[in-house]
Amino acid sequence: MLRKVQATDPTYLPVTRSGASYCAREFSMAGHEAKLIAPQYVKPFVKRQKNDAANAETIVVAAQRYEMRFVPPENEEHQARAVLFRARERLVDQRPEHSNALRSVLYEYGHANPLLHYNKAAE
């Protein structure tokens, strides 16, 4: 897709923001004006089933509105921080599951331990 876009004359490209920061950066380097629209602003314009053609039409209709709010593309550093934050959140959420699984395995071998994970917020 990027090769096709790079081969065309510079133009205006509206894109939904969900995972499109990389594409917006690449489009901008090819001379295009890429504008990102947050998905919650596109959703009211959905008319029918979700497929590529319907999504493209919805994005174009939403981008033509004069009151549409565009969001800037995230830089690579910000995206990397967001990935680390999401990974940490996932690990924090899974911590009780892992400690309970370990406790149950230890119990099967005769090691009756108290809770390995103590959640002060639960009290």
Backbone hydrogen bonds, N-H to C=O, Kabsch-Sander energy under -0.5 kcal/mol:
donor,donor_aa,acceptor,acceptor_aa,energy
5,V,1,M,-2.2
6,Q,2,L,-2.6
7,A,3,R,-1.5
8,T,4,K,-0.6
8,T,5,V,-0.8
13,L,33,E,-3.0
15,V,35,K,-2.6
17,R,37,I,-2.6
19,G,17,R,-1.0
20,A,17,R,-1.9
24,A,20,A,-2.7
25,R,21,S,-2.2
26,E,22,Y,-2.4
27,F,23,C,-3.0
28,S,24,A,-2.2
29,M,25,R,-2.0
30,A,26,E,-1.3
31,G,28,S,-1.5
32,H,27,F,-2.4
33,E,11,T,-2.8
34,A,32,H,-0.8
35,K,13,L,-2.1
35,K,33,E,-0.5
36,L,71,V,-0.9
37,I,15,V,-2.6
38,A,69,R,-0.6
41,Y,38,A,-1.8
42,V,38,A,-0.8
42,V,39,P,-0.6
43,K,39,P,-2.0
45,F,42,V,-2.1
46,V,43,K,-1.8
51,N,49,Q,-0.9
55,N,51,N,-2.7
56,A,52,D,-2.5
57,E,53,A,-2.3
58,T,54,A,-2.3
59,I,55,N,-2.3
60,V,56,A,-2.2
61,V,57,E,-2.5
62,A,58,T,-2.5
63,A,59,I,-2.4
64,Q,60,V,-1.3
65,R,62,A,-1.1
68,M,65,R,-1.3
70,F,68,M,-0.6
71,V,36,L,-2.6
79,Q,75,N,-2.1
80,A,76,E,-2.3
81,R,77,E,-2.2
82,A,78,H,-2.1
83,V,79,Q,-2.1
84,L,80,A,-2.2
85,F,81,R,-2.4
86,R,82,A,-2.5
87,A,83,V,-2.4
88,R,84,L,-2.4
89,E,85,F,-2.5
90,R,86,R,-2.2
91,L,87,A,-2.2
92,V,88,R,-2.6
93,D,89,E,-2.3
94,Q,90,R,-1.9
95,R,91,L,-0.9
98,H,94,Q,-2.3
99,S,95,R,-2.4
100,N,96,P,-2.4
101,A,97,E,-2.1
102,L,98,H,-2.3
103,R,99,S,-2.3
104,S,100,N,-2.2
105,V,101,A,-2.0
106,L,102,L,-2.6
107,Y,103,R,-2.2
108,E,104,S,-1.6
109,Y,105,V,-0.9
109,Y,106,L,-0.6
110,G,107,Y,-1.6
111,H,106,L,-2.6
112,A,110,G,-1.0
113,N,111,H,-1.0
118,Y,116,L,-0.5
119,N,117,H,-0.6
120,K,118,Y,-0.8
122,A,119,N,-0.8
123,E,120,K,-1.1
